């Protein structure tokens, strides 16, 4: 069953006449449209993609199952166009993505369709996106491969005197040269004590011999993200660096060994947490273990305390335990993996063992 049919069948099953979508990735997932400004109105028997002149030709070329309507932004508001369409089809009830529109924006729009019951819904499309088909997994695999290659090429530039910002810029350039559409997110490139910032921003700090260097980054292929973290030592690692790296490595391995279909995210998290809890650095561990990966960098499932979604086959996830000690530094190891019919598959391939550069 194709993606759009799954949504229309849910409308029928829940006796709802229409669903309006605002999230760009959800719209791309269902329609194939990759532009940045569109709204989708899905009825039980018809689907509309609402765009303006900037994306009209692109939408017509990309969308085969949606009727594309080009709205004149000067003469007609989006709410008025939706009102026209739901009146034409006699829509009495309409669901909307409560997670992807502000209260103020929705309140202003809904005045145009006061005679239609509005139903807030959540995760209608995200639940479909949870499962990745072969093409989606291949796109993430290609993005991960680009990241692997770019990091390997970057190693020769990592030396005392170079700055975090210079390395981050060079890494982005290498990913682009290898075919990445854009960085998956703003690269995290942090040296020495700054590596204790889980999501710090690269700056002008120069690397010195003996520094930890934490690199968290990814590439994008066909709109799908990769996400990998490696932590290096510039020069020779000391005993504490080795001990903490080994602890994080063992925590990640414990989670990977426990990863089977239908294991709940919270339970998976506990496997890594148990290793970290038994170390001298338990108080410095990160709170979560990972997340789903796809068209968004962070998707379902989220893996951590109280997260009870089951890890299913063909769901791409990250496993990324970490230890972050303020004033000293941090270590994180992150990989992208997926369970398939053939078992656990690593999409990221860069070596996980500690490397001294």
Secondary structure, 3 states (H helix, E strand, C coil): CCHHHHHHHHHHHCCCCEEEECCHHHHHHHHCCCCCCCEEEEECCCEEEEECCCCHHHHHHHCCCCEEEECCCCCCCHHHHHHHHHHHCCCCEEEEEHHHCCHHHHHHHHHHHCCCEEEEECCCCHHHHCCCCHHHHHHHHHHHHHHHHHHHHHHHHCCCCCEHHHHHHHHHHHHHHCCCCCECCCCEEEEHHHHHCCCCCCCCCECCCCCEEEEEECEEECCEECCEEEEEECCCCCHHHHHHHHHHHHHHHHHHHHCCCCCEHHHHHHHHHHHHHCCCCHHHECCEEEEECCCCCCEEEEEECCCCCECCCCCEEEECCEEEECCCEEEECEEEEEEECCEEEECCCCCCCCCEC
